[in-house]
Amino acid sequence: MSDFPRTLKIFTVWAMLGLAVFLGFQALEARQQRTRFEWNGDTVTLRRAADRHYHWPGRINGVEVDFLVDTGATSTAVPQAVARAAGLREQGSVRSSTAGGVVTGAIAQADISLEGGVEARRLRVVVLPGLEHALLGMDVLGRLHLSQRGDELTVDLGQQ
């Protein structure tokens, strides 16, 4: 029983080290997320994330969303949980071809606003069960002037 205080000390030291490493990684991830998006008034610059995709912060009916930029998607697609949180009302069903195959989802209307001032009001979106991220499709991206160089995607807002 005399070893208990020594064991407790060792455990406490390891727990503190683990906490410090965890907090360090959280801070690094937060910094990387902040530097993935830059807006200077005329252009938005998106830097490729660790998952090798471009992410564009925005809102659906006022609910914060991290959109995955998907030039292969015809329509903007929303996970079912996000649609519920944003109060989207389903207006019908739709079959959609995805990377995982054909799925049945719902059609809804949403107000989309992206950081940098890009907006799409009353946009027809597809609500899909099992979708992990909101996908920003060509129904929005097609209205913008995009250029890619290396790991940066630049959106020229002056040409909207």
VMD Tcl script that builds the backbone (N, CA, C; Angstrom):
set m [mol new atoms 480]
animate dup $m
set s [atomselect $m all]
$s set {name element resname resid chain x y z} {
  {N N MET 1 A 0.822 -1.189 0.000}
  {CA C MET 1 A 0.000 0.000 0.000}
  {C C MET 1 A 0.864 1.250 0.000}
  {N N SER 2 A 2.126 1.142 0.418}
  {CA C SER 2 A 2.992 2.314 0.464}
  {C C SER 2 A 3.368 2.778 -0.943}
  {N N ASP 3 A 3.207 1.897 -1.952}
  {CA C ASP 3 A 3.508 2.275 -3.332}
  {C C ASP 3 A 2.389 3.095 -3.959}
  {N N PHE 4 A 1.240 3.135 -3.353}
  {CA C PHE 4 A 0.116 3.852 -3.949}
  {C C PHE 4 A 0.420 5.320 -4.207}
  {N N PRO 5 A 0.958 6.066 -3.265}
  {CA C PRO 5 A 1.248 7.477 -3.553}
  {C C PRO 5 A 2.252 7.633 -4.704}
  {N N ARG 6 A 3.271 6.765 -4.754}
  {CA C ARG 6 A 4.243 6.844 -5.853}
  {C C ARG 6 A 3.567 6.515 -7.182}
  {N N THR 7 A 2.724 5.506 -7.204}
  {CA C THR 7 A 1.981 5.130 -8.404}
  {C C THR 7 A 1.051 6.257 -8.828}
  {N N LEU 8 A 0.422 6.885 -7.869}
  {CA C LEU 8 A -0.472 8.006 -8.159}
  {C C LEU 8 A 0.316 9.165 -8.777}
  {N N LYS 9 A 1.520 9.418 -8.263}
  {CA C LYS 9 A 2.360 10.485 -8.811}
  {C C LYS 9 A 2.732 10.187 -10.259}
  {N N ILE 10 A 3.143 8.959 -10.516}
  {CA C ILE 10 A 3.528 8.575 -11.881}
  {C C ILE 10 A 2.326 8.708 -12.818}
  {N N PHE 11 A 1.189 8.225 -12.365}
  {CA C PHE 11 A -0.030 8.331 -13.171}
  {C C PHE 11 A -0.356 9.796 -13.466}
  {N N THR 12 A -0.237 10.645 -12.461}
  {CA C THR 12 A -0.541 12.073 -12.628}
  {C C THR 12 A 0.400 12.716 -13.644}
  {N N VAL 13 A 1.684 12.389 -13.576}
  {CA C VAL 13 A 2.653 12.943 -14.531}
  {C C VAL 13 A 2.287 12.515 -15.951}
  {N N TRP 14 A 1.992 11.227 -16.152}
  {CA C TRP 14 A 1.630 10.742 -17.488}
  {C C TRP 14 A 0.316 11.365 -17.956}
  {N N ALA 15 A -0.624 11.514 -17.078}
  {CA C ALA 15 A -1.904 12.130 -17.445}
  {C C ALA 15 A -1.691 13.585 -17.872}
  {N N MET 16 A -0.834 14.302 -17.158}
  {CA C MET 16 A -0.547 15.699 -17.507}
  {C C MET 16 A 0.174 15.782 -18.856}
  {N N LEU 17 A 1.124 14.879 -19.097}
  {CA C LEU 17 A 1.811 14.843 -20.390}
  {C C LEU 17 A 0.824 14.542 -21.517}
  {N N GLY 18 A -0.047 13.589 -21.288}
  {CA C GLY 18 A -1.061 13.251 -22.287}
  {C C GLY 18 A -1.975 14.428 -22.573}
  {N N LEU 19 A -2.385 15.127 -21.530}
  {CA C LEU 19 A -3.238 16.301 -21.696}
  {C C LEU 19 A -2.516 17.395 -22.479}
  {N N ALA 20 A -1.245 17.610 -22.188}
  {CA C ALA 20 A -0.462 18.631 -22.897}
  {C C ALA 20 A -0.348 18.288 -24.383}
  {N N VAL 21 A -0.098 17.025 -24.712}
  {CA C VAL 21 A -0.003 16.609 -26.115}
  {C C VAL 21 A -1.354 16.784 -26.806}
  {N N PHE 22 A -2.422 16.376 -26.139}
  {CA C PHE 22 A -3.766 16.517 -26.695}
  {C C PHE 22 A -4.086 17.984 -26.978}
  {N N LEU 23 A -3.843 18.857 -26.014}
  {CA C LEU 23 A -4.125 20.281 -26.197}
  {C C LEU 23 A -3.247 20.886 -27.291}
  {N N GLY 24 A -2.009 20.420 -27.399}
  {CA C GLY 24 A -1.135 20.894 -28.464}
  {C C GLY 24 A -1.680 20.544 -29.842}
  {N N PHE 25 A -2.133 19.311 -30.003}
  {CA C PHE 25 A -2.715 18.905 -31.286}
  {C C PHE 25 A -4.006 19.672 -31.574}
  {N N GLN 26 A -4.806 19.914 -30.553}
  {CA C GLN 26 A -6.033 20.693 -30.749}
  {C C GLN 26 A -5.708 22.109 -31.214}
  {N N ALA 27 A -4.696 22.731 -30.623}
  {CA C ALA 27 A -4.293 24.078 -31.016}
  {C C ALA 27 A -3.757 24.094 -32.440}
  {N N LEU 28 A -2.969 23.092 -32.795}
  {CA C LEU 28 A -2.433 22.993 -34.152}
  {C C LEU 28 A -3.561 22.832 -35.168}
  {N N GLU 29 A -4.506 21.981 -34.865}
  {CA C GLU 29 A -5.641 21.765 -35.759}
  {C C GLU 29 A -6.473 23.038 -35.913}
  {N N ALA 30 A -6.700 23.758 -34.825}
  {CA C ALA 30 A -7.458 25.008 -34.890}
  {C C ALA 30 A -6.727 26.045 -35.738}
  {N N ARG 31 A -5.403 26.117 -35.609}
  {CA C ARG 31 A -4.617 27.065 -36.404}
  {C C ARG 31 A -4.681 26.705 -37.877}
  {N N GLN 32 A -4.558 25.413 -38.188}
  {CA C GLN 32 A -4.635 24.974 -39.579}
  {C C GLN 32 A -6.011 25.288 -40.165}
  {N N GLN 33 A -7.052 25.119 -39.370}
  {CA C GLN 33 A -8.399 25.398 -39.853}
  {C C GLN 33 A -8.566 26.887 -40.140}
  {N N ARG 34 A -8.005 27.746 -39.299}
  {CA C ARG 34 A -8.097 29.192 -39.517}
  {C C ARG 34 A -7.347 29.623 -40.769}
  {N N THR 35 A -6.251 28.959 -41.107}
  {CA C THR 35 A -5.458 29.368 -42.256}
  {C C THR 35 A -5.920 28.705 -43.552}
  {N N ARG 36 A -6.921 27.818 -43.493}
  {CA C ARG 36 A -7.443 27.192 -44.710}
  {C C ARG 36 A -8.288 28.161 -45.519}
  {N N PHE 37 A -8.784 29.222 -44.882}
  {CA C PHE 37 A -9.700 30.154 -45.529}
  {C C PHE 37 A -9.160 31.568 -45.385}
  {N N GLU 38 A -9.133 32.290 -46.502}
  {CA C GLU 38 A -8.685 33.682 -46.469}
  {C C GLU 38 A -9.582 34.492 -47.389}
  {N N TRP 39 A -10.014 35.648 -46.926}
  {CA C TRP 39 A -10.892 36.520 -47.715}
  {C C TRP 39 A -10.331 37.925 -47.646}
  {N N ASN 40 A -10.041 38.519 -48.805}
  {CA C ASN 40 A -9.480 39.866 -48.801}
  {C C ASN 40 A -10.421 40.895 -49.426}
  {N N GLY 41 A -11.675 40.563 -49.595}
  {CA C GLY 41 A -12.648 41.489 -50.162}
  {C C GLY 41 A -12.977 41.161 -51.608}
  {N N ASP 42 A -11.967 40.941 -52.438}
  {CA C ASP 42 A -12.186 40.631 -53.854}
  {C C ASP 42 A -12.047 39.152 -54.167}
  {N N THR 43 A -11.298 38.443 -53.337}
  {CA C THR 43 A -11.079 37.019 -53.584}
  {C C THR 43 A -11.165 36.224 -52.291}
  {N N VAL 44 A -11.567 34.996 -52.463}
  {CA C VAL 44 A -11.536 34.008 -51.380}
  {C C VAL 44 A -10.492 32.981 -51.779}
  {N N THR 45 A -9.599 32.663 -50.857}
  {CA C THR 45 A -8.597 31.630 -51.107}
  {C C THR 45 A -8.848 30.487 -50.132}
  {N N LEU 46 A -9.030 29.303 -50.691}
  {CA C LEU 46 A -9.213 28.084 -49.894}
  {C C LEU 46 A -7.973 27.237 -50.062}
  {N N ARG 47 A -7.399 26.807 -48.940}
  {CA C ARG 47 A -6.228 25.934 -48.983}
  {C C ARG 47 A -6.669 24.505 -48.671}
  {N N ARG 48 A -6.091 23.580 -49.399}
  {CA C ARG 48 A -6.445 22.172 -49.225}
  {C C ARG 48 A -6.191 21.744 -47.782}
  {N N ALA 49 A -7.155 21.048 -47.215}
  {CA C ALA 49 A -7.061 20.578 -45.826}
  {C C ALA 49 A -6.298 19.254 -45.765}
  {N N ALA 50 A -6.074 18.770 -44.575}
  {CA C ALA 50 A -5.360 17.504 -44.376}
  {C C ALA 50 A -6.075 16.340 -45.063}
  {N N ASP 51 A -7.399 16.447 -45.220}
  {CA C ASP 51 A -8.147 15.384 -45.898}
  {C C ASP 51 A -8.068 15.505 -47.423}
  {N N ARG 52 A -7.252 16.459 -47.913}
  {CA C ARG 52 A -6.998 16.710 -49.340}
  {C C ARG 52 A -8.173 17.363 -50.062}
  {N N HIS 53 A -9.144 17.872 -49.321}
  {CA C HIS 53 A -10.299 18.555 -49.896}
  {C C HIS 53 A -10.260 20.034 -49.533}
  {N N TYR 54 A -11.038 20.810 -50.274}
  {CA C TYR 54 A -11.219 22.221 -49.943}
  {C C TYR 54 A -12.501 22.346 -49.133}
  {N N HIS 55 A -12.429 23.122 -48.066}
  {CA C HIS 55 A -13.590 23.356 -47.207}
  {C C HIS 55 A -13.895 24.851 -47.201}
  {N N TRP 56 A -15.197 25.180 -47.238}
  {CA C TRP 56 A -15.610 26.574 -47.248}
  {C C TRP 56 A -16.619 26.765 -46.124}
  {N N PRO 57 A -16.245 27.539 -45.099}
  {CA C PRO 57 A -17.175 27.751 -43.995}
  {C C PRO 57 A -18.387 28.568 -44.441}
  {N N GLY 58 A -19.528 28.219 -43.910}
  {CA C GLY 58 A -20.746 28.941 -44.264}
  {C C GLY 58 A -21.882 28.604 -43.324}
  {N N ARG 59 A -23.078 28.897 -43.808}
  {CA C ARG 59 A -24.290 28.660 -43.008}
  {C C ARG 59 A -25.406 28.160 -43.914}
  {N N ILE 60 A -26.244 27.322 -43.336}
  {CA C ILE 60 A -27.489 26.897 -43.975}
  {C C ILE 60 A -28.599 27.364 -43.059}
  {N N ASN 61 A -29.420 28.290 -43.547}
  {CA C ASN 61 A -30.494 28.872 -42.728}
  {C C ASN 61 A -29.975 29.324 -41.369}
  {N N GLY 62 A -28.771 29.877 -41.334}
  {CA C GLY 62 A -28.191 30.407 -40.107}
  {C C GLY 62 A -27.401 29.408 -39.284}
  {N N VAL 63 A -27.427 28.130 -39.635}
  {CA C VAL 63 A -26.703 27.095 -38.901}
  {C C VAL 63 A -25.305 26.954 -39.503}
  {N N GLU 64 A -24.263 27.045 -38.663}
  {CA C GLU 64 A -22.885 26.928 -39.148}
  {C C GLU 64 A -22.628 25.565 -39.771}
  {N N VAL 65 A -21.967 25.613 -40.954}
  {CA C VAL 65 A -21.664 24.397 -41.700}
  {C C VAL 65 A -20.284 24.545 -42.323}
  {N N ASP 66 A -19.539 23.467 -42.345}
  {CA C ASP 66 A -18.263 23.419 -43.042}
  {C C ASP 66 A -18.515 22.676 -44.347}
  {N N PHE 67 A -18.689 23.415 -45.454}
  {CA C PHE 67 A -18.979 22.806 -46.748}
  {C C PHE 67 A -17.718 22.200 -47.348}
  {N N LEU 68 A -17.850 21.022 -47.903}
  {CA C LEU 68 A -16.792 20.417 -48.680}
  {C C LEU 68 A -17.047 20.840 -50.129}
  {N N VAL 69 A -16.075 21.469 -50.770}
  {CA C VAL 69 A -16.214 21.930 -52.145}
  {C C VAL 69 A -16.157 20.705 -53.057}
  {N N ASP 70 A -17.246 20.459 -53.809}
  {CA C ASP 70 A -17.352 19.253 -54.618}
  {C C ASP 70 A -17.756 19.617 -56.044}
  {N N THR 71 A -16.754 19.822 -56.908}
  {CA C THR 71 A -17.034 20.190 -58.294}
  {C C THR 71 A -17.668 19.040 -59.080}
  {N N GLY 72 A -17.670 17.849 -58.517}
  {CA C GLY 72 A -18.312 16.704 -59.162}
  {C C GLY 72 A -19.775 16.557 -58.789}
  {N N ALA 73 A -20.256 17.388 -57.865}
  {CA C ALA 73 A -21.650 17.305 -57.432}
  {C C ALA 73 A -22.482 18.320 -58.212}
  {N N THR 74 A -23.543 17.866 -58.831}
  {CA C THR 74 A -24.431 18.763 -59.567}
  {C C THR 74 A -25.138 19.710 -58.614}
  {N N SER 75 A -25.635 19.168 -57.517}
  {CA C SER 75 A -26.400 19.948 -56.546}
  {C C SER 75 A -25.701 19.984 -55.200}
  {N N THR 76 A -26.025 20.987 -54.432}
  {CA C THR 76 A -25.558 21.060 -53.052}
  {C C THR 76 A -26.309 20.011 -52.253}
  {N N ALA 77 A -25.590 19.251 -51.449}
  {CA C ALA 77 A -26.187 18.170 -50.664}
  {C C ALA 77 A -25.926 18.421 -49.186}
  {N N VAL 78 A -26.905 18.084 -48.377}
  {CA C VAL 78 A -26.870 18.373 -46.953}
  {C C VAL 78 A -27.128 17.098 -46.160}
  {N N PRO 79 A -26.316 16.837 -45.119}
  {CA C PRO 79 A -26.608 15.682 -44.263}
  {C C PRO 79 A -27.970 15.857 -43.576}
  {N N GLN 80 A -28.635 14.775 -43.336}
  {CA C GLN 80 A -29.964 14.809 -42.723}
  {C C GLN 80 A -29.954 15.525 -41.368}
  {N N ALA 81 A -28.923 15.313 -40.557}
  {CA C ALA 81 A -28.853 15.951 -39.233}
  {C C ALA 81 A -28.740 17.473 -39.360}
  {N N VAL 82 A -27.972 17.942 -40.334}
  {CA C VAL 82 A -27.829 19.387 -40.557}
  {C C VAL 82 A -29.152 19.965 -41.050}
  {N N ALA 83 A -29.829 19.240 -41.932}
  {CA C ALA 83 A -31.125 19.695 -42.443}
  {C C ALA 83 A -32.124 19.863 -41.305}
  {N N ARG 84 A -32.127 18.921 -40.376}
  {CA C ARG 84 A -33.027 19.033 -39.211}
  {C C ARG 84 A -32.674 20.252 -38.369}
  {N N ALA 85 A -31.378 20.421 -38.088}
  {CA C ALA 85 A -30.929 21.553 -37.269}
  {C C ALA 85 A -31.255 22.889 -37.935}
  {N N ALA 86 A -31.214 22.927 -39.270}
  {CA C ALA 86 A -31.487 24.162 -40.004}
  {C C ALA 86 A -32.976 24.361 -40.273}
  {N N GLY 87 A -33.797 23.394 -39.871}
  {CA C GLY 87 A -35.240 23.517 -40.046}
  {C C GLY 87 A -35.698 23.374 -41.492}
  {N N LEU 88 A -34.954 22.616 -42.294}
  {CA C LEU 88 A -35.350 22.431 -43.693}
  {C C LEU 88 A -36.562 21.505 -43.771}
  {N N ARG 89 A -37.526 21.905 -44.585}
  {CA C ARG 89 A -38.725 21.087 -44.789}
  {C C ARG 89 A -38.576 20.311 -46.090}
  {N N GLU 90 A -38.752 19.010 -45.986}
  {CA C GLU 90 A -38.649 18.153 -47.163}
  {C C GLU 90 A -39.838 18.417 -48.077}
  {N N GLN 91 A -39.537 18.554 -49.383}
  {CA C GLN 91 A -40.573 18.887 -50.358}
  {C C GLN 91 A -40.765 17.787 -51.393}
  {N N GLY 92 A -40.188 16.659 -51.149}
  {CA C GLY 92 A -40.305 15.540 -52.084}
  {C C GLY 92 A -39.087 14.657 -51.970}
  {N N SER 93 A -39.136 13.532 -52.661}
  {CA C SER 93 A -37.990 12.623 -52.597}
  {C C SER 93 A -37.251 12.631 -53.926}
  {N N VAL 94 A -36.010 12.176 -53.873}
  {CA C VAL 94 A -35.156 12.148 -55.049}
  {C C VAL 94 A -34.179 10.988 -54.900}
  {N N ARG 95 A -33.843 10.365 -56.033}
  {CA C ARG 95 A -32.783 9.350 -56.044}
  {C C ARG 95 A -31.542 10.047 -56.547}
  {N N SER 96 A -30.442 9.836 -55.853}
  {CA C SER 96 A -29.211 10.550 -56.175}
  {C C SER 96 A -28.054 9.568 -56.328}
  {N N SER 97 A -27.257 9.791 -57.359}
  {CA C SER 97 A -26.055 8.964 -57.563}
  {C C SER 97 A -24.913 9.581 -56.783}
  {N N THR 98 A -24.314 8.804 -55.900}
  {CA C THR 98 A -23.197 9.273 -55.088}
  {C C THR 98 A -21.999 8.350 -55.313}
  {N N ALA 99 A -20.881 8.708 -54.712}
  {CA C ALA 99 A -19.695 7.856 -54.803}
  {C C ALA 99 A -19.968 6.476 -54.210}
  {N N GLY 100 A -20.894 6.417 -53.249}
  {CA C GLY 100 A -21.231 5.149 -52.605}
  {C C GLY 100 A -22.373 4.409 -53.279}
  {N N GLY 101 A -22.870 4.924 -54.403}
  {CA C GLY 101 A -23.982 4.292 -55.102}
  {C C GLY 101 A -25.201 5.187 -55.125}
  {N N VAL 102 A -26.325 4.627 -55.535}
  {CA C VAL 102 A -27.566 5.383 -55.628}
  {C C VAL 102 A -28.270 5.351 -54.276}
  {N N VAL 103 A -28.666 6.544 -53.797}
  {CA C VAL 103 A -29.370 6.643 -52.513}
  {C C VAL 103 A -30.640 7.462 -52.710}
  {N N THR 104 A -31.596 7.254 -51.814}
  {CA C THR 104 A -32.821 8.034 -51.824}
  {C C THR 104 A -32.712 9.118 -50.769}
  {N N GLY 105 A -33.019 10.324 -51.179}
  {CA C GLY 105 A -32.971 11.461 -50.264}
  {C C GLY 105 A -34.204 12.317 -50.445}
  {N N ALA 106 A -34.116 13.532 -49.958}
  {CA C ALA 106 A -35.242 14.458 -50.041}
  {C C ALA 106 A -34.786 15.760 -50.680}
  {N N ILE 107 A -35.733 16.475 -51.231}
  {CA C ILE 107 A -35.487 17.795 -51.791}
  {C C ILE 107 A -35.975 18.815 -50.772}
  {N N ALA 108 A -35.218 19.897 -50.608}
  {CA C ALA 108 A -35.617 20.975 -49.700}
  {C C ALA 108 A -35.082 22.289 -50.263}
  {N N GLN 109 A -35.550 23.393 -49.709}
  {CA C GLN 109 A -35.024 24.708 -50.066}
  {C C GLN 109 A -34.281 25.264 -48.879}
  {N N ALA 110 A -33.139 25.939 -49.168}
  {CA C ALA 110 A -32.326 26.483 -48.084}
  {C C ALA 110 A -31.706 27.798 -48.524}
  {N N ASP 111 A -31.423 28.623 -47.536}
  {CA C ASP 111 A -30.638 29.829 -47.757}
  {C C ASP 111 A -29.205 29.499 -47.383}
  {N N ILE 112 A -28.304 29.589 -48.364}
  {CA C ILE 112 A -26.892 29.273 -48.168}
  {C C ILE 112 A -26.124 30.589 -48.139}
  {N N SER 113 A -25.272 30.746 -47.150}
  {CA C SER 113 A -24.357 31.893 -47.130}
  {C C SER 113 A -22.962 31.366 -46.808}
  {N N LEU 114 A -22.008 31.783 -47.627}
  {CA C LEU 114 A -20.627 31.349 -47.473}
  {C C LEU 114 A -19.790 32.515 -46.991}
  {N N GLU 115 A -18.753 32.220 -46.207}
  {CA C GLU 115 A -17.824 33.269 -45.779}
  {C C GLU 115 A -17.282 33.945 -47.033}
  {N N GLY 116 A -17.194 35.253 -46.996}
  {CA C GLY 116 A -16.748 36.005 -48.162}
  {C C GLY 116 A -17.903 36.681 -48.875}
  {N N GLY 117 A -19.122 36.455 -48.377}
  {CA C GLY 117 A -20.270 37.162 -48.931}
  {C C GLY 117 A -21.007 36.470 -50.054}
  {N N VAL 118 A -20.686 35.236 -50.363}
  {CA C VAL 118 A -21.407 34.509 -51.407}
  {C C VAL 118 A -22.698 33.973 -50.804}
  {N N GLU 119 A -23.823 34.235 -51.505}
  {CA C GLU 119 A -25.116 33.785 -50.998}
  {C C GLU 119 A -25.937 33.144 -52.099}
  {N N ALA 120 A -26.739 32.192 -51.713}
  {CA C ALA 120 A -27.708 31.562 -52.613}
  {C C ALA 120 A -29.006 31.431 -51.813}
  {N N ARG 121 A -29.992 32.188 -52.192}
  {CA C ARG 121 A -31.275 32.181 -51.479}
  {C C ARG 121 A -32.239 31.196 -52.121}
  {N N ARG 122 A -32.990 30.526 -51.269}
  {CA C ARG 122 A -34.009 29.563 -51.694}
  {C C ARG 122 A -33.446 28.551 -52.693}
  {N N LEU 123 A -32.242 28.079 -52.382}
  {CA C LEU 123 A -31.563 27.111 -53.232}
  {C C LEU 123 A -32.180 25.727 -53.027}
  {N N ARG 124 A -32.411 25.031 -54.099}
  {CA C ARG 124 A -32.897 23.651 -54.023}
  {C C ARG 124 A -31.706 22.781 -53.650}
  {N N VAL 125 A -31.799 22.097 -52.513}
  {CA C VAL 125 A -30.726 21.226 -52.042}
  {C C VAL 125 A -31.259 19.808 -51.895}
  {N N VAL 126 A -30.325 18.869 -51.864}
  {CA C VAL 126 A -30.671 17.467 -51.663}
  {C C VAL 126 A -30.264 17.095 -50.242}
  {N N VAL 127 A -31.184 16.520 -49.499}
  {CA C VAL 127 A -30.921 16.065 -48.135}
  {C C VAL 127 A -30.695 14.555 -48.199}
  {N N LEU 128 A -29.495 14.142 -47.760}
  {CA C LEU 128 A -29.139 12.729 -47.877}
  {C C LEU 128 A -28.826 12.111 -46.512}
  {N N PRO 129 A -29.450 10.969 -46.207}
  {CA C PRO 129 A -29.106 10.266 -44.977}
  {C C PRO 129 A -27.714 9.657 -45.114}
  {N N GLY 130 A -26.964 9.657 -44.047}
  {CA C GLY 130 A -25.649 9.033 -44.062}
  {C C GLY 130 A -24.549 9.895 -44.645}
  {N N LEU 131 A -24.873 11.080 -45.108}
  {CA C LEU 131 A -23.861 11.979 -45.656}
  {C C LEU 131 A -23.060 12.573 -44.500}
  {N N GLU 132 A -21.739 12.556 -44.624}
  {CA C GLU 132 A -20.879 13.012 -43.525}
  {C C GLU 132 A -20.707 14.519 -43.502}
  {N N HIS 133 A -20.505 15.137 -44.668}
  {CA C HIS 133 A -20.276 16.578 -44.771}
  {C C HIS 133 A -21.285 17.186 -45.741}
  {N N ALA 134 A -21.611 18.458 -45.528}
  {CA C ALA 134 A -22.388 19.182 -46.523}
  {C C ALA 134 A -21.496 19.366 -47.747}
  {N N LEU 135 A -22.050 19.120 -48.927}
  {CA C LEU 135 A -21.304 19.232 -50.176}
  {C C LEU 135 A -21.778 20.462 -50.933}
  {N N LEU 136 A -20.854 21.337 -51.267}
  {CA C LEU 136 A -21.168 22.527 -52.045}
  {C C LEU 136 A -21.012 22.157 -53.513}
  {N N GLY 137 A -22.139 22.080 -54.220}
  {CA C GLY 137 A -22.135 21.592 -55.590}
  {C C GLY 137 A -22.059 22.687 -56.635}
  {N N MET 138 A -22.122 22.265 -57.886}
  {CA C MET 138 A -21.982 23.172 -59.018}
  {C C MET 138 A -23.161 24.124 -59.165}
  {N N ASP 139 A -24.287 23.842 -58.495}
  {CA C ASP 139 A -25.394 24.795 -58.532}
  {C C ASP 139 A -24.992 26.127 -57.896}
  {N N VAL 140 A -24.024 26.105 -56.996}
  {CA C VAL 140 A -23.464 27.325 -56.410}
  {C C VAL 140 A -22.112 27.637 -57.046}
  {N N LEU 141 A -21.235 26.660 -57.127}
  {CA C LEU 141 A -19.882 26.876 -57.640}
  {C C LEU 141 A -19.882 27.328 -59.092}
  {N N GLY 142 A -20.859 26.881 -59.884}
  {CA C GLY 142 A -20.930 27.242 -61.299}
  {C C GLY 142 A -21.181 28.724 -61.525}
  {N N ARG 143 A -21.642 29.424 -60.502}
  {CA C ARG 143 A -21.887 30.870 -60.597}
  {C C ARG 143 A -20.623 31.682 -60.326}
  {N N LEU 144 A -19.566 31.003 -59.912}
  {CA C LEU 144 A -18.352 31.678 -59.471}
  {C C LEU 144 A -17.204 31.434 -60.435}
  {N N HIS 145 A -16.220 32.300 -60.380}
  {CA C HIS 145 A -15.013 32.112 -61.194}
  {C C HIS 145 A -13.944 31.484 -60.303}
  {N N LEU 146 A -13.627 30.214 -60.553}
  {CA C LEU 146 A -12.680 29.459 -59.738}
  {C C LEU 146 A -11.385 29.231 -60.505}
  {N N SER 147 A -10.274 29.286 -59.790}
  {CA C SER 147 A -8.998 28.886 -60.387}
  {C C SER 147 A -8.189 28.151 -59.319}
  {N N GLN 148 A -7.488 27.125 -59.760}
  {CA C GLN 148 A -6.714 26.308 -58.829}
  {C C GLN 148 A -5.248 26.338 -59.226}
  {N N ARG 149 A -4.415 26.501 -58.227}
  {CA C ARG 149 A -2.966 26.438 -58.433}
  {C C ARG 149 A -2.390 25.713 -57.219}
  {N N GLY 150 A -1.786 24.564 -57.467}
  {CA C GLY 150 A -1.234 23.780 -56.366}
  {C C GLY 150 A -2.331 23.387 -55.398}
  {N N ASP 151 A -2.116 23.700 -54.135}
  {CA C ASP 151 A -3.081 23.364 -53.087}
  {C C ASP 151 A -3.980 24.538 -52.711}
  {N N GLU 152 A -4.109 25.511 -53.616}
  {CA C GLU 152 A -4.966 26.662 -53.357}
  {C C GLU 152 A -6.052 26.781 -54.426}
  {N N LEU 153 A -7.266 27.008 -53.956}
  {CA C LEU 153 A -8.400 27.269 -54.832}
  {C C LEU 153 A -8.793 28.725 -54.607}
  {N N THR 154 A -8.774 29.523 -55.673}
  {CA C THR 154 A -9.083 30.939 -55.558}
  {C C THR 154 A -10.431 31.206 -56.226}
  {N N VAL 155 A -11.263 31.971 -55.534}
  {CA C VAL 155 A -12.578 32.365 -56.044}
  {C C VAL 155 A -12.547 33.868 -56.223}
  {N N ASP 156 A -12.737 34.316 -57.458}
  {CA C ASP 156 A -12.754 35.749 -57.757}
  {C C ASP 156 A -14.173 36.259 -57.547}
  {N N LEU 157 A -14.400 36.997 -56.465}
  {CA C LEU 157 A -15.733 37.474 -56.114}
  {C C LEU 157 A -16.166 38.637 -56.985}
  {N N GLY 158 A -15.232 39.297 -57.647}
  {CA C GLY 158 A -15.576 40.407 -58.529}
  {C C GLY 158 A -16.273 39.952 -59.797}
  {N N GLN 159 A -16.226 38.663 -60.077}
  {CA C GLN 159 A -16.830 38.137 -61.315}
  {C C GLN 159 A -18.071 37.323 -61.025}
  {N N GLN 160 A -18.740 37.572 -59.893}
  {CA C GLN 160 A -19.968 36.831 -59.564}
  {C C GLN 160 A -21.078 37.217 -60.504}
}
mol reanalyze $m
mol bondsrecalc $m
mol representation Tube
mol addrep $m
